[in-house]
Amino acid sequence: MPVDEFFAQLVAFLHTLKPEIATDPEPTTHLWAEGYIDSLGMLELVFFLEEMLGSQIPLEGDFLPTFFTMEAIYATYIAQVERQAS
């Protein structure tokens, strides 16, 4: 999936979680610090990504930083899956 398409889908999803936040996050916006993600939103985000990927996301070790920005989520989960598929 192209990075721009992923970011667009993720921004739309984040707005369903926090509709009161009117601005779109940038790829490098810290999603936790800016209030786009909280502990419940994290679970919903994982489910959203698993649906998108069609597979389970392994949450082991120090995985939390991989969810700090959209850029990190893409690099860790989307681009990695695409590299493995090629």
C-alpha positions as CSV (number, residue, x, y, z in Angstrom):
1,M,0.0,0.0,0.0
2,P,1.4,3.4,-0.9
3,V,2.4,5.5,2.1
4,D,0.1,8.4,1.1
5,E,-2.9,6.0,0.9
6,F,-2.0,4.5,4.3
7,F,-1.7,7.9,5.9
8,A,-5.1,9.0,4.5
9,Q,-6.8,5.9,5.8
10,L,-5.2,6.2,9.2
11,V,-6.1,9.9,9.5
12,A,-9.7,9.1,8.7
13,F,-9.6,6.3,11.4
14,L,-8.0,8.6,13.9
15,H,-10.8,11.2,13.4
16,T,-13.4,8.4,14.2
17,L,-11.6,7.9,17.5
18,K,-11.3,11.6,18.3
19,P,-13.8,13.6,16.2
20,E,-13.2,16.6,18.5
21,I,-9.7,17.0,17.1
22,A,-10.3,19.0,13.9
23,T,-6.7,19.0,12.6
24,D,-5.1,16.2,10.7
25,P,-1.9,14.8,12.2
26,E,1.3,15.0,10.2
27,P,3.2,11.7,9.6
28,T,5.6,12.7,12.4
29,T,3.0,14.0,14.9
30,H,3.3,12.2,18.2
31,L,-0.1,10.6,18.3
32,W,-0.2,10.0,22.1
33,A,1.2,13.4,23.1
34,E,-1.3,15.2,20.8
35,G,-4.3,13.2,22.0
36,Y,-5.1,11.2,18.9
37,I,-4.4,7.9,20.7
38,D,-5.1,6.8,24.3
39,S,-5.1,3.4,25.9
40,L,-8.5,2.4,24.5
41,G,-7.7,4.0,21.1
42,M,-4.5,1.9,21.0
43,L,-6.6,-1.3,21.1
44,E,-8.8,0.0,18.4
45,L,-5.8,1.0,16.3
46,V,-4.3,-2.4,16.6
47,F,-7.6,-4.0,15.5
48,F,-7.8,-1.5,12.6
49,L,-4.3,-2.4,11.4
50,E,-4.9,-6.1,11.8
51,E,-8.0,-5.8,9.6
52,M,-6.0,-3.8,7.1
53,L,-3.2,-6.3,7.0
54,G,-5.3,-9.4,7.3
55,S,-3.1,-10.8,10.0
56,Q,-2.3,-10.4,13.7
57,I,0.2,-7.9,14.9
58,P,2.7,-9.3,17.3
59,L,2.8,-7.1,20.4
60,E,5.9,-8.1,22.2
61,G,8.8,-6.4,23.9
62,D,8.9,-2.6,23.7
63,F,6.4,-2.2,20.9
64,L,4.8,1.0,22.1
65,P,7.2,3.4,20.3
66,T,6.2,1.9,17.0
67,F,2.8,3.5,17.6
68,F,4.0,7.0,18.4
69,T,3.7,8.4,14.8
70,M,2.0,7.4,11.6
71,E,5.5,7.2,10.0
72,A,6.6,4.7,12.6
73,I,3.4,2.6,12.2
74,Y,3.9,2.5,8.5
75,A,7.6,1.6,8.6
76,T,7.0,-1.1,11.3
77,Y,3.9,-2.8,10.2
78,I,2.9,-1.9,6.6
79,A,6.2,-1.5,4.8
80,Q,7.7,-4.5,6.6
81,V,4.8,-6.8,5.5
82,E,5.1,-5.5,1.9
83,R,8.9,-6.3,1.9
84,Q,8.2,-9.8,3.2
85,A,5.6,-10.4,0.5
86,S,8.0,-9.4,-2.3
